[in-house]
Amino acid sequence: MKSSSLRAARWLRSSALGVSIAVAAVSVPALAQDATDTTDDSADAPIVVTAQGRAQLLSDVPVAISAVNAEALQNSGANDIRQLNQVAPSLLVSSTGSEANGSARIRGIGTVGDNPGLESSVPVFIDGVYRSRSGIGLNELGEIDRIEVQRGPQGTLGGRNSSAGLISIYSKKPDFNFGANGEITYGNYDYWRLAGSVTGPLGDTLAARLDGVWVKRDGFYNDTNNNRDVNNRDRYFLRGQLLFEPTDALSIRLIADYTYRDEECCGAVYVDGSVNPNIGNLNNPANPILQPGASPARVNDSGNNIINVLRDLGQPLAAFNRGYDRTLSVTPGRSYAGKTKDYGFSGQIDYDLGGATLTSITAYREYRSGQGGDLDYGTVDLLYRTPSDDAYRQFHTFTQELRLQGEAFDGKLDWLVGGFYADERLQIREATRLGTQFGRFASCRVISGTSLAAFYSPTSQGCLNATGRGAAAGLGNNLLAGLDALDSISDRGSLGDIYRQNGKNWALFTHNIIHITDKLDLTLGLRYTNDRKKLAASFTNDNTACPTMQGLLVPNLQSTNATARGLSQLMLALGCVFNTSSEINGVSINNSRKEDRFTGTAILSYKPVDDLMLYASFSRGYKAGGFNLDRTALKAPFLPFGFPAGTTPQAGAQALVGNLEFDPELVDNYEIGGKYSTGPFSLSATLFRSDFRNFQLNTFNGTVFLVQTINGCEADLAGADRDASATTGSCDPDKVGWGVRAEGVELEASLVPARNFRVATGLTYSRTKFRKNLVGTRLGTPLDPALRKLPGDNLSNAPELVATGSVTWTPEIGSSGLTGLVYVDGRMTSDYNTGSDLFPQKEQNGYAIFNARIGLRGPDEKWGIEFWGQNIFNKQYAQVAFNSPFQAGATSAPFTDPQYPGGRQIFSQFLAEPRTYGVTLRGKF
């Protein structure tokens, strides 16, 4: 693989936009000087943020923060937090297997995957209320006042788990002046969006506001087998507010909201070698490479035995060569249908006590999301999740925050103390099942990739012709009986596993700004957090073939017969995959964990002149440990809980429950920055370094979901962390340290040379890498071999270079009061890998995304019409590529290269949205 630094250099050299944005970011001071005399300061009103628990000007806050106001959000077409990608270069928000659970990353750091046991490194707060998982921000948001993106760990005021940063969303408050607005949008894919709000007084001291949004859109994937579209939109959102201000000292704000979504998501397509050069011809069905032992008559066989099997069981070969074509391969009768409900209420009290101000935010929320799915993402029925009523995740969350803030010593000390409490009850019902064709697929996978390939017969029992059955029987060791048991698996698996997790978190914190002089400030913050979790799980499963196979084949795992040993392990791994065994039917487990941590920050800031602030800071962040809410982590699936004599012992499920635990994520962050602001021009720059210990990584290796905490070893492991062994590469616990480092520079600038013209740019260089010598836990245990590509490489979805830019022009048209709107924004990203295991086949080349909007507005913007386009050049790219479940090809020579993992694995990918366009009509009074 090319080094990331060379890729970054190549990208800058070849990208005119990248160069121009970078130049703009460092050259706009000269432009600002030229424009000073012609600029109306009111044209670029300062943004007020509350990142430090107080209302402060953005330019006066000595932390790395991006803030987007309501006008910028409207111009960019932002309806959820994904559109922030276009205006915040250090942020990347994506969604993959579920629209209900997206992933946010800041400076290349974020929580990967769709495991609800992992809390986000970049949490989302809406009106000061912590949301259980960041994907909730993918909902419609209604009328928004501003969004703040805080970069780096927020271990003092940021609430729970903000080890990489946080996103704070603030809705518009009720107004004591009557007003209403509405909009109607229509676009391609039959996109409809109706939104409106009304606000006004209900008396001298009481005001109200009501927001509503309804959205419907066809999906951009086509499921031809079931004659439906996938990744559609069908949702609505309601939010009501009351604002009670009986005196100037007291304000009470009550908010209730409800979101409902009934949508089909999320489809995926096979990765095609024609659009991903790392795939090459390995998955090309036209590549006439025979499998070892295959009949010479099978001249049309692919070089990948799994493609041959899928073809023979009904998968159209065209699916492997569609590039970015959005035609899905879905098993007939399977569905991605899902329903999501998210609702709750909150109350915020702000009371000026005279010498101090008390703020209380109380909230209760419920969230339930269920999603069906064809989880093998192909026509052959291998793996599916039952519809949403049978499989869901549900959160009940109560939070309470108290803050008391004031001044002392004649204003020399700006102090703040507070406390936070959260009680989260999570319940998951999982009903993932092996499909009706799984048994035949699994037996054919075994046969086609071994010495029995000459007898391959996909229409015969055990995928063997009569001669082959005799040959298999002659091998002895119960191999034929085990193969027949594997072949019999049809529509088996979970009947409804239940996971219940109760998490209680409380914290005490203080944040104090000491004004040493008029120009020099010292900020000191400290937080103590106590986190406790209790887990109870029960399993139901009807895969009776698994224990049958274990009784027949487990003794072979210690056999001196290499053929019997290898075939037995492969058959057991398939027949008991995901620990889908009826032996766990009725089994319950429970566990608990507790931890506490001190985190905090220290910032020294200096203002040599009014328009310039310089600062240096240290902060420590923390994200709680927890439980991997997936039974695959309990044990190797091919070994039984109750073991036959003569095999390696496996304890019962309760004795293995510790395998589900993972440690808390810790980070030390160092920053040096500066902010310069003159009104029409602003520039901020930040140098940062973050070192993560126990970095929580979630990955799917094609058969098992892995959650591992990544650390580094100070000693040289001599490549043992990059081999295929699960036992080599341990480290002395005393030499275990950080495992992930993010370091780089961020630049953001804005210029308003005229009252109706604004330019904003941003550039982030973030070198986000794993340490060269990695271990799997803080105790120095070896790294899982599925992750052997990680040492020394960049993290997934962590491009080194990202540049953003936007231009907004709102010219006056004559003297009629009419104004125009011309808006363009762009985001350019360098190359990065989309898979958490960093297999080279998951590389994504750099790309650029542009959005545009042009419109006409009436006097005082009482009405408006806007024509818009998102991804206007229809750039095709993958959000995430992943190992297609169970679809790894032959493991025998010449198809295995230990230095090139996944050489015969088939890969699938979740695509980003295509070009969308439409028209919006707005009105207000």
Beta strands, then each sheet from edge to edge (+ up, - down):
strand 1: 48-49
strand 2: 56-57
strand 3: 65-69
strand 4: 91-94
strand 5: 103-106
strand 6: 109-110
strand 7: 124-126
strand 8: 129-130
strand 9: 144-151
strand 10: 165-171
strand 11: 179-187
strand 12: 191-201
strand 13: 206-217
strand 14: 221-223
strand 15: 228-230
strand 16: 233-247
strand 17: 250-264
strand 18: 269-270
strand 19: 327-328
strand 20: 337-352
strand 21: 356-371
strand 22: 373-374
strand 23: 383-385
strand 24: 392-408
strand 25: 413-430
strand 26: 432-434
strand 27: 492-493
strand 28: 497-515
strand 29: 520-538
strand 30: 588-609
strand 31: 612-623
strand 32: 626-627
strand 33: 661-662
strand 34: 665-677
strand 35: 681-693
strand 36: 695-700
strand 37: 705-713
strand 38: 736-737
strand 39: 740-754
strand 40: 757-770
strand 41: 774-775
strand 42: 801-809
strand 43: 812-813
strand 44: 818-829
strand 45: 832-833
strand 46: 843-844
strand 47: 847-857
strand 48: 863-870
strand 49: 878-888
strand 50: 905-911
strand 51: 916-924
sheet 1: 1+ 2-
sheet 2: 3+ 9- 10+ 7+ 8-
sheet 3: 4+ 5- 6+
sheet 4: 43+ 44- 42+ 40- 39+ 35- 34+ 31- 30+ 29- 28+ 25- 24+ 21- 20+ 17- 16+ 13- 12+ 11- 51+ 48- 47+
sheet 5: 15+ 14- 19-
sheet 6: 18+ 50- 49+
sheet 7: 22+ 23- 26+ 27-
sheet 8: 32+ 33-
sheet 9: 36+ 37- 38+
sheet 10: 36+ 37- 41+
sheet 11: 45+ 46-
end
